[in-house]
Amino acid sequence: MPLTCHAFVAASLDGFIARPNGSIDWLEPFNAADEDHGYDAFIADKDGIVMGRGTFETVLGFGHWPYALPVIIMSQTLTVDDIPESLAELVAICDMEPAELLVALAEEGWQKVYVDGGQLLQSFLRDGLLNDITVTRVPLLLGQGRPLFGALSADVQLTHQHTVSFPSGLVSTKYGISAQ
């Protein structure tokens, strides 16, 4: 089975994944809603997570590490000294290009990768490496912030797979991404 890449991301209704300063505090009321938004089912069959530096730094600010899976941080600037000692067995830093990393992960036996982080997700999308994306729209307008999607050199064809709405107003849609 070839290695596949999958994203699961929340965005404001106007398309932002974070405030201009990177804060995701606006998600807290929705995380507190006692709803299953499908994350546990999504992550259950993944071999690991490939995460961007900014997302890693945000997650470190949570005060607890929420992942049991191995995490690869894509960064040109971080070093092993930037990884807390308590995470040394779960987190690694990588400065490869995404396609190179995927080859290496496939050689290690990984089959399904969770790609997390705005800029990294955009990079994987531009390089045609993302197989599907689940976008959960949050009923909130931020007006400004870090966009979910950036500039693309060509259109990316998506295929609707399913949509689920929640009492809190969140709407989660999964799209397959056509090969480019």
C-alpha positions as CSV (number, residue, x, y, z in Angstrom):
1,M,0.0,0.0,0.0
2,P,1.5,3.4,-1.0
3,L,1.9,6.1,1.6
4,T,-0.9,8.6,1.7
5,C,-1.2,12.0,3.4
6,H,-4.3,13.4,5.1
7,A,-5.3,16.7,6.7
8,F,-7.8,17.5,9.4
9,V,-8.1,21.2,10.1
10,A,-10.5,23.8,11.5
11,A,-11.1,27.2,9.9
12,S,-13.2,30.2,10.6
13,L,-16.1,30.7,8.2
14,D,-14.0,33.4,6.5
15,G,-11.1,30.9,5.9
16,F,-8.6,31.6,8.7
17,I,-6.9,28.9,10.8
18,A,-5.4,31.3,13.3
19,R,-5.4,34.9,14.4
20,P,-2.6,37.1,12.8
21,N,-0.4,36.3,15.9
22,G,-1.0,32.6,15.5
23,S,-3.5,32.2,18.4
24,I,-6.2,29.6,18.1
25,D,-8.0,30.8,21.2
26,W,-11.2,31.3,19.2
27,L,-11.5,27.5,19.0
28,E,-11.7,26.9,22.7
29,P,-15.5,27.4,23.1
30,F,-16.0,24.8,20.3
31,N,-13.5,22.4,21.8
32,A,-15.4,22.7,25.1
33,A,-18.7,21.7,23.4
34,D,-19.3,18.1,24.3
35,E,-19.3,16.9,20.7
36,D,-17.3,14.3,18.8
37,H,-16.0,16.2,15.7
38,G,-14.4,13.1,14.2
39,Y,-10.8,13.7,15.2
40,D,-10.4,10.4,17.1
41,A,-11.7,8.4,14.2
42,F,-9.5,10.4,11.8
43,I,-6.2,9.8,13.8
44,A,-6.9,6.2,14.7
45,D,-5.4,4.7,11.5
46,K,-2.5,7.1,11.1
47,D,1.1,6.0,11.6
48,G,2.4,9.4,12.6
49,I,2.1,13.1,12.2
50,V,4.1,15.5,10.0
51,M,3.8,19.0,11.5
52,G,5.0,22.4,10.7
53,R,7.2,24.4,13.1
54,G,4.5,27.0,13.9
55,T,2.0,24.3,14.8
56,F,4.6,22.6,16.9
57,E,5.3,25.8,18.8
58,T,1.5,26.3,19.3
59,V,1.0,22.8,20.6
60,L,3.9,23.2,23.0
61,G,1.9,26.1,24.5
62,F,-1.0,23.8,25.4
63,G,0.9,22.7,28.5
64,H,0.4,19.0,27.7
65,W,1.4,17.0,24.6
66,P,-1.8,15.6,23.0
67,Y,-0.2,13.1,20.6
68,A,0.7,9.4,21.2
69,L,1.9,9.0,17.6
70,P,5.4,9.8,16.4
71,V,5.7,13.5,15.2
72,I,8.1,14.8,12.6
73,I,8.5,18.6,12.7
74,M,9.4,20.1,9.3
75,S,11.7,23.0,10.0
76,Q,14.8,24.6,8.6
77,T,15.5,26.4,11.8
78,L,14.7,24.1,14.8
79,T,17.3,21.7,16.2
80,V,17.0,18.8,18.6
81,D,17.8,21.2,21.4
82,D,14.4,22.8,20.8
83,I,12.6,19.6,21.6
84,P,11.6,19.3,25.3
85,E,13.4,16.3,26.9
86,S,10.0,14.7,27.8
87,L,9.2,14.5,24.0
88,A,12.6,13.2,22.8
89,E,11.2,9.7,22.1
90,L,8.1,11.0,20.2
91,V,9.3,14.1,18.3
92,A,12.0,14.4,15.6
93,I,13.1,17.4,13.5
94,C,13.4,17.1,9.7
95,D,14.7,19.6,7.1
96,M,14.0,17.4,4.0
97,E,11.7,18.5,1.3
98,P,8.2,17.0,1.8
99,A,8.5,14.4,-1.1
100,E,11.9,13.3,0.3
101,L,10.5,12.8,3.7
102,L,7.6,10.8,2.4
103,V,10.0,8.4,0.7
104,A,11.9,8.0,3.9
105,L,8.7,7.4,6.0
106,A,7.5,4.8,3.4
107,E,10.8,3.0,3.8
108,E,10.2,2.9,7.6
109,G,6.8,1.3,7.0
110,W,4.5,4.3,7.4
111,Q,1.3,4.1,5.3
112,K,-0.9,7.0,6.5
113,V,0.4,10.4,7.5
114,Y,-1.5,13.2,9.3
115,V,-0.2,16.5,7.9
116,D,-0.8,19.3,10.4
117,G,0.0,23.0,10.1
118,G,-1.1,25.8,7.8
119,Q,2.0,26.5,5.8
120,L,3.0,22.8,5.7
121,L,-0.5,21.8,4.5
122,Q,-0.2,24.4,1.8
123,S,3.2,23.1,0.7
124,F,1.9,19.5,0.6
125,L,-1.1,20.7,-1.4
126,R,1.1,22.7,-3.9
127,D,3.3,19.6,-4.4
128,G,0.4,17.3,-5.0
129,L,1.2,15.2,-1.9
130,L,-2.1,15.5,0.0
131,N,-4.7,12.8,-0.7
132,D,-7.6,14.2,1.3
133,I,-8.5,17.1,3.6
134,T,-11.2,17.4,6.2
135,V,-12.1,21.0,6.8
136,T,-14.3,21.9,9.8
137,R,-15.8,25.3,9.3
138,V,-16.3,27.2,12.6
139,P,-19.3,29.6,12.7
140,L,-17.2,32.6,13.5
141,L,-15.8,35.4,11.3
142,L,-12.3,36.5,12.4
143,G,-11.9,39.2,9.7
144,Q,-8.2,38.6,9.5
145,G,-5.6,36.0,10.3
146,R,-3.6,33.2,8.8
147,P,-5.4,31.7,5.8
148,L,-6.1,28.1,5.4
149,F,-5.1,28.1,1.8
150,G,-2.4,30.1,0.1
151,A,-1.5,30.8,-3.5
152,L,-1.5,27.9,-5.9
153,S,0.1,27.6,-9.3
154,A,-2.9,25.7,-10.7
155,D,-6.4,24.8,-9.7
156,V,-6.8,21.8,-7.4
157,Q,-9.8,19.6,-8.1
158,L,-11.6,18.4,-5.0
159,T,-14.2,15.6,-4.7
160,H,-16.8,15.9,-2.0
161,Q,-16.8,12.7,0.1
162,H,-19.1,13.6,3.0
163,T,-20.3,16.4,5.3
164,V,-21.4,16.3,8.9
165,S,-23.0,19.2,10.8
166,F,-23.0,19.5,14.6
167,P,-25.4,21.2,17.1
168,S,-22.6,23.8,17.9
169,G,-22.8,25.0,14.3
170,L,-19.6,23.4,13.1
171,V,-19.7,21.8,9.7
172,S,-17.1,19.2,8.8
173,T,-16.5,18.3,5.1
174,K,-14.1,15.8,3.8
175,Y,-12.7,16.2,0.3
176,G,-10.6,13.8,-1.8
177,I,-7.9,15.6,-3.7
178,S,-7.4,14.6,-7.4
179,A,-3.9,13.8,-8.5
180,Q,-2.3,16.9,-10.2
